[in-house]
Amino acid sequence: VQLVESGGGSVQAGGSLRLSCAASGFAVRGHCMGWFLQTPGKEREGVASMYIGIGTTYYADSVKGRFTISTDVAKNTMYLEMNSLKPEDTGTYYCAADLSTYHCFSHSWSQGEQFGYWGRGTQVTVS
């Protein structure tokens, strides 16, 4: 199982980025996958998650209306479209997957413990 993030970079406040998470070793359909943000000095926080196949999505309050999680099952890839970026969105974004259950834990997914597989992250800097 491998998760590889890409698409990070530096952008001015108000700008947009699209992150990608290419999955290999498993099919994304039927699993919960998510995006997490790690900022130095802060705890990792859940940004968005999706139960792929049904399409149920969850978002952190801080990104609702600005970020959109999506997937391309044919490409076995998950995306995070980030618009109206703010400096507080700066950090390393990680892709994560849960291969042992078949839904996202609606009340606790953002804590990250549901997810057993993680990518190495991609850096986003908003200035």
N, C-alpha and C positions, 0 to 999 in steps of 0.2 A: 504494500500500500504506500502510495506516495502522493503528496499534495504539494504543488508548486505554485506559489503566488507570483504575480507579475503586475505591472501597470502602475506601480508607485512612482512618485517623483515630487518635484517642487512646484507649487502653484500659488498664485496670489489669492488672497481672501476673495470669496465670491466665485472662484473658478470651479472647474469640474475635473474629475478623474474617474476612470473606470478600472477597477481592479479585477483580475482574473485569477481563478484557482483551478489549475488543471489537475484532475484526479487520474490516477492510474492504479491498477491492481484491484479495482472494484468498480461496480456500476453505481453512479450517484443516485439513480432512481431508487426510491424506496427507503432512503436514508435521510436523517437529519444532518444538515451541514450548516456551518455558521461562520461568521466573521467576528474577529475580536481585535480590540485595540489595546496595545501596551504602550504606556507613556512612562518615561523614567520617573520614579518616585511615586507612581500610582499603581494601584492594583489593575490587573487585566480586566477589561470590561467587555461584555458582549455588545456588539453593534447591531447585528441582524442574524437571523437564522431562518431556515426554510426546511420544511419536510418535503422533499423532492418527490414529485409524482402527484401528490394531492395538491401541493402548492401553498400549503399553510405557511404564512410568514409571521415573523415576530421582529420588532424593532425596539431598540432603546429609545426612550423618550427624546433624548438629545438629538436623534437623527431622523425622527419621523417627519415625513414631508420633504426631506432633503436627499436621503439615501434610498436606493432600491436594490433589493437582492433578487437575483434571477439565475436561471440555469439554461444551459443548452445540453440537453441529454445526449444528443447525437455526438457532441464534442466532449461529453463527460466533463464539462467545465461549469463552474459556478462564477457568478460575477457580482460585483458591488458597484453600482453606479452612484457616484458621490457628486452632488451638486451643491451650490451655495456653500462652499467649504469655508470653514472658520479656522482661525489659528488653533483653537482647542481641539480640532480634529487631527492635529499633528501627532505622529507616533508610528509605531510599527503595527501593521495590520497582518493578522494571522488568519489563515483558513483552517477550519477544523471539521472533522467528520466523526459521526457516531455510527459504527457498523454493528452494534450489538442490540439496538432497539429499533423500532419502526415508527417512531414519532419524536417530535421535539418536546421536551419537558417544558410545558408552557410557562410554569412559574419559576423554573430554575435554570433554564438553558443558559442564561446570561452569565451564570457563575462558572461555566466552562467544564464542570466535572463530568457532564454527560459525554463529553467528546474524548475519544481515545486516540485519535490521530490528528496530528498537527503539522502544518507546513512550517517553513523557516521564516516566513514573514517578508513583507515588502514595506519599505519606508515611505511615508507620506509626510511632506512638510508644507504647511500652509503659512504664508507670511503676509 
